[in-house]
Amino acid sequence: MSLDRAVLAFAGLMIFVSLALTLWVSPYWMWFTAFIAANLMQSAFTGFCPAAMIFKLFGIKEGCAFK
């Protein structure tokens, strides 16, 4: 799995988790979903992604997007 796909899979998982927390815990968890969306948008334009840096430390090989 490349770094790009790992970041996308992690973002998708976090969205599912935040939606479940919104349904079963509190509607304020939608702010976490909004944070994930904002992070995805800024990484699309800047190429800076904290999750990509962490995955890189674990040895996941780079893809095209996060170099």
Buried (B, 14 or more C-beta within 10 A) or exposed (E): EBBBEBBBEBBEEBBEBBBEBBEEEEEEBEEBBEEBEEBBEEBEEEEEBEBBEEBBEEEBEEBEBBE
